[in-house]
Amino acid sequence: QSALTQPASVSGSPGQSITISCTGTTTDVGSYNLVSWYQQHPGKAPKVLIYDDTKRPSGISYRFSGSKSGNTASLTISGLQAEDEADYYCCSYAGSATWVFGGGTSLTVL
Amino acid sequence: QVQLQESGPRLVKPSETLSLTCTVSGGSISSDYWSWVRQPPGKGLEWLGYIYSSGITNYSPSLRSRVTISEDTSKNQFSLKLNSVTAADTAVYYCARVLISGSPPWPSYFDYWGQGALVTVSS
């Protein structure tokens, strides 16, 4: 069970859109509609943004959206804001009642 | 509103056992899935294991030989034990609830998290 692959860092200017990819395998991302995304600010616990590949929990801004194609899931943040600067992690159910996280992506808002 | 709070020793000696407890309020540990996740300093998140339904557990394959999760329903708490620790086990340890969603219903994502407990392994 290997960690899902995410880019180490991405950046964008306020108002722009960015996309973070999360690549897994046919045994995790590609097999289940159970990818979730988390935002983590320094010193804070992660906060869920997206679950079940594309769903947003109550209270999460429409600026956050999820998608998936094959073994790769993606998180798109539109209308970038300064407060979006944080680390982002994907997570997938990996079968046999286990979960696997991505390595994390650091987002810089320029 | 579900709240989780980790407690336990923050300094553990190499080769000894790391022990943490998560106290849950606003929810029942008897009716949901509850997990432990850790994060080494400056690194990513790692799922360690879960417990649900009166003691059913499962663990990360990479840690299965060293980790045990148990519960105390009378105190609405669940606990983590990690034995034979080394410096590589130094991390912030989070407890979290796993929410069931979808059709058919399936444990899906981590919706509530504790604030995290930094445990350092050092002599």
Chai-1 contact restraints between the chains, C-beta under 6 A:
chainA,res_idxA,chainB,res_idxB,connection_type,confidence,min_distance_angstrom,max_distance_angstrom,comment,restraint_id
A,Q1,B,P61,contact,1.0,0.0,6.0,A-B,restraint_1
A,L34,B,S108,contact,1.0,0.0,6.0,A-B,restraint_2
A,S36,B,Y109,contact,1.0,0.0,6.0,A-B,restraint_3
A,A45,B,Y94,contact,1.0,0.0,6.0,A-B,restraint_4
A,A45,B,W113,contact,1.0,0.0,6.0,A-B,restraint_5
A,A45,B,Q115,contact,1.0,0.0,6.0,A-B,restraint_6
A,A45,B,G116,contact,1.0,0.0,6.0,A-B,restraint_7
A,V48,B,Y109,contact,1.0,0.0,6.0,A-B,restraint_8
A,V48,B,D111,contact,1.0,0.0,6.0,A-B,restraint_9
A,Y51,B,S108,contact,1.0,0.0,6.0,A-B,restraint_10
A,Y51,B,Y109,contact,1.0,0.0,6.0,A-B,restraint_11
A,D52,B,S101,contact,1.0,0.0,6.0,A-B,restraint_12
A,D52,B,G102,contact,1.0,0.0,6.0,A-B,restraint_13
A,D52,B,S108,contact,1.0,0.0,6.0,A-B,restraint_14
A,Y89,B,L45,contact,1.0,0.0,6.0,A-B,restraint_15
A,A97,B,N58,contact,1.0,0.0,6.0,A-B,restraint_16
A,W99,B,W47,contact,1.0,0.0,6.0,A-B,restraint_17
A,F101,B,L45,contact,1.0,0.0,6.0,A-B,restraint_18
A,G103,B,G44,contact,1.0,0.0,6.0,A-B,restraint_19
A,G104,B,G44,contact,1.0,0.0,6.0,A-B,restraint_20
